[in-house]
């Protein structure tokens, strides 16, 4: 039975008289076209969303690796200068941390908008927790400036104090363990992604 036949039978069942029963195939075609458009639109939107997620992750990874390269270069220069704090080193460290925290702002925004998966964002926040608590392998020091000092200075700037990221990362830093970090990340996740 074709969809047009189904609509013809439905019109008869609804008591539509013979003069209007010829509209059954017409309405069937309209309904079929709308259903097809809806399915195709859903598939396209899903694919587009996945592509956007992949693109965002690629860009964040690229920016992060550029920052790692920059941190490595700064560490070599700092060591070559004798490993003593200097005004120039502090300025280099401040510029590095500004870029790093700018990346963090972007990651947070993309996560809350559903463009970064929970598992990926949780991994990033676990590293922020580890850096704050000086966990082996997660400690971050650039030109003698530790992550904790840089975060306090950056997050207390007037335009950043009230930013949702600052409140969130402060909660991540204050978390007692990684399980608590996971709960904080879940609280920030867009509801349609949980």
N, C-alpha and C positions, 0 to 999 in steps of 0.2 A: 504494500500500500504506500503510495507516494504521500508526501506531506500535503500536496494540493488535494488529494482525495480525502485525507484526514480532515482538512479544514472544511471541505465540502460536506462531509458527514457531520462535523461539529455544528455547522450552520443549520443543518437539518435538525439536529438534536435540540438546538436552541430555539427552534421554531421560526427561524427566518423563512419567509415565504419564498416561493420559487423565483419571484422576480429578482430577489437579492442573493439567491444561492450561487449565482455565477460569480459573485465576489469572493467565494471561498478560495479558489486558486490564487486570486490576486493577493488576498490577505496572507495566504500561505507563503507566497513568494516574498512578501514584505517581511514577515516574521523570520523566514529562513535567512534572508539577507542580513537582518539585524543580529540574529544569533551568530552568523558567520563573522560579521564585523566585530562583535564582542569578543569572540574567541581569538581572532587574529590580533585584535588590539591588546588583549591580555598577554598573548605570547610575545608580541613586540615589546610591550612595556617590561615584562619580566627579563627579556634578553637585554634590553637597554639598561635596566637597573644593574644586572650582573656585569655588564661592560663598564658601567660607571664605577662600580665597586672595584673591579680589577684595575682600572685606570688610576683611581685614587690610591690604591695600595701600591701600585708601581711608582707613582709620583712621590708618595711618602717614603718609600724604601730608597728611592734615588736621592731625595733630599737628606735622609738620615745618613746614608753612606757618604755623601759629600761632607756632612758634618763630622763623621768619623775620620775622614781623611784630613779635614782641617784640624781636628783635635790632635791627631798624630803629628802633623806639621808643627803645631803650637808646642806640643810636648818636646819635640826635638829641639826647637829653638830655645825653649825654656831651659832645657838641660844644658845646651851649649852655652847659655848665658850664666851658667853656674847654679841654676836652680834657686835663685834668690828672687823674691818678689820685686817687681819694678812697676813704675807708672805705666810704661808701655805694655808690659805684660798684662797688667790689670785691665787696660783698655782693650787689648786683644781678647782677653777672657770675657769681658762684658759684651763685646760684639758677638763672640761665639755663642754665649748663653742667650742673647737676644734672638739669634737665629734659631737656636734649639727650642726656646719657649714659644716662638712664633710657630714652629712646626707643631708643637704640642697643642696650641690653640686651634690650628687647622684640623689636626687629628680629632680633637674633641668635638669640634663643630660637625665634621663629617660623620662621626659616630652617632651623635644625637640626631642627625638627619637620616640615619639609616644607610649610609654609604660605606661604612666600615663594619665588618662583622664583629660580634661580641668577643669571640675568641682572640681576634687580632688586637682589639683595643685592650682586652684584659692582659694580654702579654705585655703590651706597652706600659700599662699601669703597674704591673708587677715589677717591671724594671725601675719605674719611678719610686716605688716603695723601697726596693732594694738599694737604690742610690741614696735615698734619704737615711736609711738605717745602716749604711756602710756595709752591706752584705758583700762577702767575698765575690769578686768578679763584677760587681755592679757599682762599685765606688767610682765616682766621677770627680776629677780634679783637673782643672784647666788653668795652666800658668799659676799654680799655687792657690787658686780660688776654688774651694769645694762647692759642689752642687747645692748644698744647703744654704750657704751664704749667698750664692747667685740667685737662688729661688726667693729668698727673703727680700733681697733688694729689688728684684724684678716685679714680684707680686705686690709689693707695697707702693708701687708708683700710683699716683692719683687715678689714672684712667684704668688701672687694672684691679684696684682694690675690690671693686664691686662686680667684677667679671665672674660669671658662673664657673668658669674653668678654675679660677683661683680657689674658690670655696671647695670645689670638688677635689682638686689635687691636694689641698691642705687636709681634707678628710682622708685621702689615700695615704698621705704621709703619716697621719695620726693613727691609722689602722693598726690593730695589734698583730695581725698576721695576714697571709695572702688570701685566706678564706674570707676575711672581712673586706679585703680589696675586691674580691669577686662580687660580694653583695653590693658594694658601692657602685660597681660597674653596672650591675643589673638594675639598680635604681635609676641610672642615667640612660639606660637603653630605651630607644623608642618602643612604645607598647606594641606596635604591629610587628616587631621583630622578635619578641620573647618567645 
